Amino acid sequence: MTAEPEASTGGRSAVALYTLLSVMFMNMLGFGVIVPFLTFYAKSFHAAAWQVALVFSAYSIGSFIGEPFWGRLSDRVGRKPILVSTVACNALCYGALAFAPNVWFAIAIRVVGGMMAGNGSVVQGYIADVTPVQQRANRMAKMGAAYNIGFILGPFVGGMLARPSLGPAGFHLPLLTSSALCACSALGIFLVVKESRVRRQYTGRQPSRWVMFGYAVRHPVVARLMFLTFAVGIAFTAIESTFALWAQARYGWQPRDVGLCFGVTGFVSACCQFLLTGALSRRFGEARMLAAGMAGSVICTALQPFSPGGFITVALMALMALSQSVAFPNSGALLSRSIDPDHQGQIMGLNNATGALARVTGPQLGLGLLGVNINAAFYLGAAIVAPAIFLALGAGRAAERTDHVLTPVPAE
């Protein structure tokens, strides 16, 4: 078993963390570039509404496959080689997406790209490898902040570079920009990030994803957090996939308007994660802050249909992002404390795959309901996230009642 990091290793682990943050920022910047115009990109192929939803969902289908696979493999061979290879392949996928001849080719590329980008469990495993338990919520918040800073610049750049009036060709430049940024990120990981794990020789096979899933759903903490991830994933991808069309229908917004909104929300979220999340978690506890973040998300989501547009719409989106930034680093910290160190990547991969499965369902629900009621995605989001408040509190109580750590015996 891999030992938990000790406090004495704090300086070395902090250097490793901030090095990884810098290259992950570049990776997220590349992803953020395409967010404001993805709906418009899909519609440029004259795609039907269900095909637009599938363009969104395809990425999550790939992530559902990739997250447990890469997490499990990184437990065995190390985090660095998985990060380098997946980010480099994602760069190739963005380049191919720029020249997709039709919507079906674009969907296929999104599946492969989602699989390659399904390395969030590897990043989380890296943080758990090099971080003492009491500092994990704070450091996972900083990782989230690096992602959000990428969103500050990424959507703004994508909105400015996209030219929807030119059809599919109008999206070549931002997609190629994403490809170049991912390539730089892969190079940065290769050159400066040090491996966090020692490669191990196993006498037997690692448990399969299905065996580990069985352990996870019976665990009092992990099971609740996985259900929370699933519920919240459905809610927010339903909103994400319809936001551009909703804003266009309600207020006449264009890609740069959506990009500006995402930029503001990313800035607010990043500031919160750098300055507040860790301190709030230490003072009030991880489970309470997770529940508080869910409650704030419900309120903002429920109020958005009544927004008159402009500043109020952006402010509610920013407050929703702030609530999520308070919540989710605590979910990752609670999860990491409940898993054997040699299975961090695999269980986090299963948790992230649960979120990916939700992201397959969310866009279909959101876009399907768009024709029924323009505000339906927000109503759906508030209704689904509300029970997650109690899942968070239940996970916290279960964590206090037991010191059980999920430690499966490898199958022979």
Buried (B, 14 or more C-beta within 10 A) or exposed (E): EBEEBEEEBBEEBBEBBEBBBBBBBBBBBBBBBBBBBBBBBBBBBEBEBEBBBBBBBBBBBBBBBBBBBBBBBBBBBBBBBBBBBBBBBBBBBBBBBBBBEEBEBBBBBBBBBBBBBBBBBBBBBBBBBBBBEEBBBBBBBBBBBBBBBBBBBBBBBBBBBBBBEEEBEBBBBBBBBBBBBBBBBBBBBBEEBEBBBEEEEEEEEBBEBEBBBEBBEEBBBBBBBBBBBBBBBBBBBBBBBBBBBBBBEBEEBBBBBBBBBBBBBBBBBBBBBBEBBBEBBBEEBBBBBBBBBBBBBBBBBBBBBEBEEEEEBBBBBBBBBBBBBBBBBBBBBBBBBBBBBBBBBBBBBBBBBBBBBBBBBBBBBBBBBBEEEBBBBBBBBBBBBBBBBEBBBBBBBBBEEEEEEBEBEEEE
